[in-house]
Amino acid sequence: MMWLNILKAFLMGGFICLLGQILINLTHLTNGKILVTFLIAGAILQAFNLYQPLIDTFGAGASVPISGFGCSLVNGAVEGARAEGVFGAIKGGLEACAPGIATAIIFGYVNALIFSPRTKKK
C-alpha cells in the first residue's frame, strides 16, 4: 500500500513538473511567472473545490508543489473569512501558509550563505 502511495505522489508531482517544462519550452515566460501561474491555478482550482480531491488522491504529489501552496492559501482564507469576516480572510490565509513561507525564507537564506548566487549568463 505504501508503494502505491509513493507511486501516485510521484506520478502527480511528475505531471505538474511536465506542465512546467512544457510552459518553459513553448513560451517565453520567466520561471517566476510560471511559479505564480501554478500558484494561482492551485488557488482557482481550490476555489471551485477541485484541488482538494487531488490532494486526497495523490497526497504529497499534489500538496508539496507550489499549486498546493495556492490551495492552502485559499483554504485558510475561507476558514478565516467564515470566522472573522474580511480581515479574517487575510489573517487566515497568512496563518495557513506561515510555516511554508518561513521555511522557504530560512532555507533560501542558508543556501545564499553556503553558495555563491549569481545570475545565469546567456
N, C-alpha and C positions, 0 to 999 in steps of 0.2 A: 504493500500500500504506500509506503514511504517513497519508493522509487517512482510510482505513478505520479505522486505529488511533485516530485522533483522534475519529472519529465514534462508535466503540464506547465510548471513555472518556467522551465527552460524554453518551451515552445512559445509561450506568450511573450516572454521577455525578448526572445529572438525575433518574433514577429514585429514587436514595437521597434526594435533596432533596424529591422529590414525596412520598415516605413521611413525611419530616419535616414537610412542610407539612400533610399530612393529619392527623398527630398534633396539630399546633398548632391546626388548625381544629376538630377533633372532640373534643378532650379539654381538660382544664384543667391539663395537665402544664406545668411550667415548662421553659424552654429547657435548664436544667441537667439536669433529669430526662430530657429527650428525648436529650440527648447521652450520658448514662450508659446509656440504653436501647440506643442504637445501638452503643456500645462493647461492652456485654455481648452483644448479638446477634452482633456480629462474632466475639467470643471463643467463644461457644457454637457458632456455625456452623463455626469452625475446629477446635474440639474434636472435631467429627464429620467433619472434613476436607472441609467443604463450601464454605469461603470461598476457599481457595487456587485452586480451579478458576475462580472468578470473577475473581481477580486475574490468572491466566494468560490468560483470555479478554479481559477488559476493561481490563487494565493500570491506569493511574493512576485511572481512573474508579472502581475498587474499592479501590485501595490508599491513596489520599490521604484519603478521608473518615475520620471517627472510627471507623467499623467496621473499617477496615483497621488502625487502631492496636490494636484488640482482637485482631485476627488475629496481628499481630506479637508482642503480649504473650504469647499462647498458644504461638506457635512458639518464642519464646525460653525460656519456662518449660519446655516439653517437652524442648528440647535441653539446658538446664541440669540438669533432673532426670535425664536419661539419663547425663550426665557426672558429676554430683556429688551426686545424691540430692535430698532435700527442700530443703536450703539452696541447692542449685544451681538449683532451680526459681525461687526468689525472685530470686537473682542473675541468672539467665538472662533472666527477664522484664524486669528493670530494664535490663540491658545492651542488650537488643534495642530497647528504647524510649527509651533515654537521648538519642539525637540529636533525636528528636521532642519530648521533654519540654523539653530545653534550648532548642530553637528557639522553642517556644511561650512559655517564660518570657522569653527575650530580646526577642522581638517584642512581647509584651504589655507589658513594661516600657518599651520605646521608644515604643509607642503611648500609654501613660499619660503619658509626658513631653511628647509632641507635642500631644496633645489633652486636653481637659478632661472626664474621665469623670464621669458623673453618672447617677443613676437616672432612668428614664423616668417622666414624670408621667402619671397615669391620668386 
